[in-house]
Amino acid sequence: MAPKKDTVLKRHEPPGNLPDLTEANKEKWSKEFISTWMQGEIDADPKIVGNGRTPLTQFFDGTKTPFNQGDSPKAVEWNAFPKVIRNSYQSDAVRWAIADSSRVVQDEYLEWSVSRGARKYTGDIHSVTFTAEGPEYWQFLASCQKADFLKLMKDLNSGFASDMVDSDFFLKDYETGNEVYNPANVWNLLSTTGVIAHLIQPNNTLSAEVDIAAQATVIRKNDKGKTITDADELINCSKYGNPGRNSDPSIGAAINSLARDGASLTVAEPVALYIRDFDTRSFKFDMNGTNDGAPTDLRDIEHPDKVFQWQRGNIKAKAGLRIKIEVPKGLKDNNKQPLLVSHIYDTNKKLHIKYGAQFADYFTMGVSAMGIDGTTAQPQSCYDPSSQTAGSVKPSCAEFDGFAHPGLAGAPGSSRA
């Protein structure tokens, strides 16, 4: 067991300890984003969570409250394939096609975009890129370090760099004349281009993660006074997420269980949603081609790190943020045709990869919590937002400060409430 030594964090580091930000902007990210969200949740600040929320007694900000940083975080994990789609369609091919069709339906904190070359919608897959990076971080980077942002976009999507121009990424605020980063820009909008930077599904935000973790520390009771423990019932009662997903109920139930045991909790550092695992053991190359039902010639993927290319975060620490799946140029199949992602054969399903969503079945997502000894609060009745005034949100033309996401979402902490 780690020795007991409670200390405060120097600051909240960027997601995955990414090196993009300057030292000054790392401080700003910590204080004006993560700590602002956390303290807003604690204080029930209506700019963060909406009116009528309860001040929190079992949630803390590690830059202000000492805790044992040597303790092991409590991980909460879930499958990355959208549960709503999985439960709605019996056919694998149908659910995969629907999940590939739009970033809007990719709602488990993992989104992806597929490149099929010249045959954009029906061709064999050339590449698939997945990201778990929240929009707030990228919006901050684009707003405060524009040159670094543009270089990063081009480096990560090098095949399209020559086509990118600055105006693709920014809108004009006609009130102030200032540039405003557009998260849903042409290079980060579609699931069919193979180009992606960060999450854009409206519920897939870092601030939503903080909100769910914070509000899940409130112990709830039903109309009969019985403490609520069911994951979906907790969400419906506390209004911190959406039942039916893999992610929100899992996060809320795990955090609430710890709170009922008396812990005071926070999101483990660095605050982010992470890819914790990607199970590639069932994947082989079919050297005969990409057609399902035809005779196969299955071979091991000899250099998987060159096909499954981790680009951001640290998957060895269960903290992956971005992965590109692409076969290196120059490799040929038995017919002297270039090896593509669709040459990858899933031995579990006995099918070639025809959809990026087939990979989503094998991703495990996660978030972790840290805790200190606390006092279990008394259960509270369910939160009823219909009887409250909505929290104030700056208009979209306001200078970006973490409270407005032009074209995407409103108050950070209320994005799922």
C-alpha positions in Angstrom: 0.0 0.0 0.0 1.3 3.5 -0.9 2.5 5.5 2.1 0.0 8.0 3.4 1.0 11.5 2.3 -1.6 14.0 1.4 -0.5 16.9 -0.8 -2.2 19.2 -3.3 -1.5 19.1 -7.0 0.8 21.7 -8.4 -1.8 22.0 -11.3 -4.1 20.0 -13.5 -1.9 18.8 -16.4 -3.2 18.7 -20.0 -5.0 15.5 -21.1 -2.5 12.7 -21.4 0.3 15.1 -20.3 0.3 16.3 -23.9 3.1 18.7 -24.7 1.2 21.1 -26.9 0.7 24.0 -24.5 3.2 26.5 -23.3 3.9 26.6 -19.6 1.7 29.7 -19.2 -1.1 28.1 -21.0 -0.8 24.9 -19.0 -1.4 27.1 -15.9 -4.4 28.7 -17.6 -5.8 25.3 -18.6 -5.5 24.2 -15.0 -7.0 27.2 -13.4 -9.5 28.5 -15.9 -10.8 25.3 -17.2 -10.4 22.2 -15.0 -10.5 24.0 -11.6 -13.2 26.4 -12.8 -15.4 23.4 -13.8 -14.7 21.5 -10.5 -15.2 24.5 -8.2 -18.4 25.4 -10.1 -19.7 21.9 -9.4 -18.7 22.1 -5.8 -20.4 25.5 -5.3 -23.4 24.7 -7.5 -22.5 27.8 -9.6 -25.4 28.3 -12.1 -22.9 29.4 -14.7 -21.5 25.9 -14.6 -24.3 23.5 -13.6 -27.6 25.4 -13.9 -29.8 26.8 -11.0 -31.1 24.5 -8.4 -28.1 22.1 -8.1 -26.9 21.2 -4.6 -23.4 22.3 -3.3 -21.3 19.2 -3.2 -19.7 17.9 0.0 -18.1 14.7 -1.4 -16.3 16.1 -4.5 -13.0 18.0 -4.4 -10.4 19.8 -6.6 -7.0 18.2 -6.0 -5.2 21.6 -6.5 -7.0 22.9 -3.4 -7.7 19.8 -1.3 -4.8 17.6 -0.2 -5.0 13.9 -1.1 -2.6 10.9 -1.3 -1.3 11.1 -4.9 0.4 7.7 -4.5 -3.0 5.9 -4.2 -4.1 3.8 -7.1 -6.9 5.4 -9.0 -10.3 3.6 -9.3 -10.9 3.0 -13.0 -14.3 2.8 -14.6 -14.4 1.1 -18.0 -16.9 0.6 -20.8 -17.1 -0.6 -24.4 -16.7 2.1 -27.1 -19.3 0.9 -29.5 -22.5 3.0 -29.1 -24.9 1.0 -26.9 -28.0 2.7 -28.3 -27.2 1.5 -31.8 -26.1 -2.0 -30.6 -29.4 -2.5 -28.8 -31.5 -1.1 -31.7 -30.2 -3.4 -34.5 -29.7 -7.1 -34.6 -27.5 -7.2 -37.7 -23.8 -6.5 -37.2 -23.5 -5.1 -40.7 -26.4 -2.7 -40.1 -25.2 -1.4 -36.7 -21.6 -1.0 -38.1 -22.9 0.9 -41.1 -25.0 3.2 -38.9 -22.2 3.9 -36.5 -19.9 4.8 -39.4 -22.5 7.1 -40.9 -22.2 10.1 -38.6 -20.1 11.4 -35.8 -23.3 12.4 -34.0 -24.1 8.8 -33.2 -20.6 8.0 -31.9 -21.5 8.9 -28.3 -19.3 6.8 -26.0 -16.4 9.3 -25.9 -14.7 7.8 -28.9 -15.3 9.1 -32.4 -13.8 8.0 -35.7 -13.5 8.9 -39.4 -13.0 6.4 -42.3 -11.1 7.0 -45.5 -12.0 4.7 -48.5 -10.0 6.4 -51.2 -11.7 7.4 -54.5 -14.8 5.3 -53.7 -15.7 7.4 -50.7 -18.7 5.4 -49.4 -18.4 1.9 -50.8 -14.7 1.2 -51.4 -12.2 -0.8 -49.3 -11.0 1.1 -46.3 -7.6 2.8 -46.6 -7.5 4.2 -43.0 -9.5 4.7 -39.9 -8.6 7.3 -37.2 -10.1 7.3 -33.7 -9.9 10.1 -31.1 -11.0 10.5 -27.5 -9.8 14.1 -27.2 -12.3 16.6 -25.8 -13.2 19.7 -27.8 -12.4 22.2 -25.0 -8.7 21.4 -25.1 -8.5 21.8 -28.9 -10.6 25.0 -28.8 -8.2 26.4 -26.2 -5.2 25.4 -28.2 -6.6 27.0 -31.4 -7.6 30.2 -29.6 -4.3 30.7 -27.6 -1.7 29.0 -29.8 -3.0 29.3 -33.3 0.3 28.5 -35.1 0.9 25.4 -33.0 -2.7 24.3 -33.6 -2.4 24.6 -37.3 0.9 22.7 -37.4 -0.6 19.9 -35.2 -3.6 19.6 -37.5 -1.4 19.2 -40.5 1.0 16.9 -38.9 -1.7 14.5 -37.7 -3.5 14.6 -41.1 -0.4 14.9 -43.3 -2.1 13.4 -46.4 -4.4 16.5 -46.5 -2.0 19.2 -45.2 -1.5 20.8 -48.5 -5.3 21.3 -48.9 -5.7 23.0 -45.5 -6.0 26.8 -45.2 -6.3 28.8 -42.0 -9.8 30.0 -42.8 -11.1 26.4 -42.8 -10.8 26.3 -39.0 -12.1 29.7 -37.9 -15.3 31.7 -38.0 -15.6 35.4 -37.7 -17.3 37.0 -34.7 -19.2 39.8 -36.4 -19.7 41.7 -33.1 -16.0 41.9 -32.3 -14.3 41.0 -35.5 -12.3 38.3 -33.7 -11.6 34.9 -35.0 -13.4 32.1 -33.2 -12.4 28.5 -33.6 -15.0 26.3 -35.2 -14.9 22.8 -33.6 -17.1 21.4 -36.4 -14.8 22.6 -39.1 -14.6 20.8 -42.5 -11.5 18.9 -41.3 -13.2 17.7 -38.1 -16.8 17.2 -39.1 -17.4 14.0 -41.1 -17.1 10.3 -40.4 -16.3 9.6 -44.1 -13.1 11.5 -44.8 -10.5 9.8 -42.6 -9.6 13.3 -41.1 -10.3 14.0 -37.4 -9.0 16.1 -34.6 -11.2 15.9 -31.5 -14.7 14.9 -30.3 -17.7 16.8 -31.6 -20.7 14.7 -30.6 -22.4 17.3 -28.3 -22.3 15.0 -25.2 -18.7 14.0 -25.7 -16.9 16.8 -23.7 -14.4 17.0 -20.9 -16.7 19.2 -18.9 -19.5 16.6 -19.2 -17.0 14.1 -17.7 -16.4 16.4 -14.7 -20.1 17.0 -14.4 -21.0 13.3 -14.3 -18.3 12.5 -11.8 -19.2 15.4 -9.6 -23.0 15.0 -9.6 -22.7 11.3 -9.1 -21.2 11.9 -5.6 -24.7 13.1 -4.5 -26.5 10.2 -2.8 -30.1 10.0 -3.9 -33.3 8.6 -2.5 -36.6 7.7 -4.3 -40.1 8.9 -3.4 -40.3 6.2 -0.7 -37.1 7.3 0.9 -35.0 4.4 -0.2 -31.4 5.0 -1.3 -31.0 4.6 -5.1 -28.3 2.3 -6.3 -29.4 1.3 -9.8 -27.2 2.9 -12.5 -30.1 4.0 -14.8 -32.3 5.1 -11.9 -29.4 7.2 -10.5 -29.0 9.0 -13.9 -32.7 9.7 -14.2 -32.8 11.0 -10.6 -29.6 13.1 -10.7 -29.9 14.2 -14.3 -26.1 13.9 -14.9 -26.2 11.9 -18.1 -28.2 9.7 -20.3 -29.4 6.1 -19.5 -28.9 3.6 -22.2 -25.3 4.4 -22.9 -22.3 2.3 -21.9 -20.5 5.3 -20.5 -22.7 7.5 -18.4 -24.4 4.9 -16.2 -21.1 3.1 -15.6 -19.3 6.3 -14.5 -22.2 7.4 -12.3 -22.8 4.1 -10.6 -19.2 3.5 -9.8 -18.7 7.0 -8.4 -21.9 6.9 -6.4 -21.0 3.6 -4.9 -17.7 5.0 -3.6 -19.6 8.1 -2.2 -22.1 5.9 -0.4 -19.1 4.2 1.2 -18.0 7.6 2.6 -15.4 8.7 0.1 -14.9 12.2 -1.1 -13.9 12.0 -4.8 -12.3 13.7 -7.7 -11.3 12.8 -11.3 -7.9 11.3 -11.5 -5.1 13.2 -13.2 -4.7 14.2 -16.0 -8.4 14.9 -16.4 -9.6 13.3 -19.7 -11.5 10.4 -21.2 -9.0 7.7 -22.3 -8.7 4.7 -24.5 -7.6 2.1 -22.0 -7.3 -0.9 -24.3 -7.6 -2.0 -27.9 -7.7 -5.7 -28.3 -6.2 -6.6 -31.6 -5.6 -10.3 -31.0 -8.3 -11.5 -33.4 -7.0 -9.5 -36.4 -5.0 -11.1 -39.3 -4.1 -10.1 -42.8 -5.9 -12.0 -45.6 -3.3 -12.1 -48.3 -5.9 -13.3 -50.8 -8.0 -10.1 -50.8 -10.9 -8.4 -49.1 -13.9 -10.4 -50.2 -16.0 -12.1 -47.5 -16.8 -15.7 -48.4 -13.8 -16.2 -50.6 -10.9 -18.6 -49.7 -8.6 -16.9 -47.2 -4.8 -16.9 -46.7 -4.5 -15.6 -43.2 -1.2 -14.3 -41.9 -0.1 -12.6 -38.6 0.3 -8.9 -38.7 4.0 -8.9 -38.2 4.5 -5.3 -37.2 1.2 -4.3 -35.5 2.6 -1.0 -34.2 3.1 0.1 -37.8 -0.6 -0.7 -38.6 -2.2 0.3 -35.3 -0.4 3.6 -35.0 -0.8 5.3 -31.6 -0.4 9.0 -32.2 -1.5 10.8 -28.9 -1.6 9.8 -25.3 0.1 6.7 -23.8 -1.7 3.5 -24.3 0.9 1.6 -22.2 -0.4 3.6 -19.3 -4.0 2.9 -20.3 -4.2 6.5 -21.4 -4.5 6.5 -25.2 -6.0 9.5 -26.9 -5.7 8.9 -30.7 -4.9 6.0 -33.0 -4.7 5.7 -36.7 -5.2 2.4 -38.4 -3.4 2.2 -41.8 -1.3 -0.3 -43.6 2.2 1.0 -44.5 2.7 1.7 -48.2 4.5 -0.9 -50.3 3.0 -4.0 -48.8 1.2 -6.2 -51.4 -1.3 -9.1 -51.2 -1.0 -12.4 -53.3 -2.6 -10.6 -56.2 0.1 -7.9 -56.2 -2.5 -5.4 -54.9 -1.7 -2.9 -52.1 -2.6 -4.2 -48.7 -5.4 -2.1 -47.2 -7.2 -1.9 -43.9 -9.9 -4.0 -45.5 -7.4 -6.9 -45.9 -7.6 -7.1 -42.1 -9.7 -10.2 -41.2 -11.5 -10.5 -37.8 -11.2 -14.2 -36.8 -13.9 -13.8 -34.2 -16.5 -12.6 -36.7 -14.9 -14.3 -39.7 -15.3 -11.1 -41.7 -13.0 -8.6 -43.3 -12.9 -5.0 -42.1 -15.5 -3.1 -44.1 -16.5 -0.6 -41.4 -14.5 1.5 -39.0 -17.1 0.6 -36.4 -15.9 -3.0 -36.4 -12.8 -1.8 -34.6 -15.0 0.1 -32.1 -16.2 -3.3 -30.7 -12.7 -3.9 -29.4 -11.9 -0.6 -27.7 -12.3 -0.2 -24.0 -12.8 3.4 -22.8 -12.3 4.7 -19.2 -12.0 7.4 -16.7 -10.5 7.1 -13.2 -11.3 8.6 -9.8 -9.2 9.4 -6.7 -10.6 9.6 -3.2 -10.1 10.6 0.4 -11.9 9.7 3.5 -15.0 11.8 3.9 -18.4 11.8 5.6 -21.4 10.2 3.8 -24.0 12.9 3.1 -27.6 12.3 3.7 -29.6 11.1 0.6 -31.3 13.8 -1.3 -34.5 13.8 -3.4 -34.2 13.7 -7.2 -33.1 16.8 -9.0 -35.9 18.5 -11.1 -34.4 20.8 -13.6 -37.9 21.7 -15.0 -38.6 23.7 -11.9 -35.3 25.7 -12.2 -34.0 28.5 -14.3 -31.4 27.4 -16.8 -27.8 28.4 -16.0 -26.5 31.5 -17.8 -24.4 30.9 -20.9 -22.5 33.6 -22.8 -23.6 34.0 -26.4 -21.6 32.2 -29.0 -20.0 35.4 -30.2 -18.4 35.9 -26.8 -14.6 35.5 -26.5 -14.0 31.8 -25.8 -13.4 31.2 -22.1 -14.5 27.6 -21.6 -18.2 28.4 -21.1 -19.3 28.6 -24.8 -18.7 26.1 -27.6 -19.9 27.8 -30.8 -22.0 25.4 -32.8 -21.8 22.6 -30.2 -22.9 23.0 -26.7 -23.7 25.3 -23.8 -22.6 25.4 -20.2 -19.9 22.8 -19.7 -21.3 21.1 -16.7 -24.9 21.0 -18.0 -24.1 19.4 -21.4 -25.8 16.2 -20.4 -28.1 17.4 -17.7 
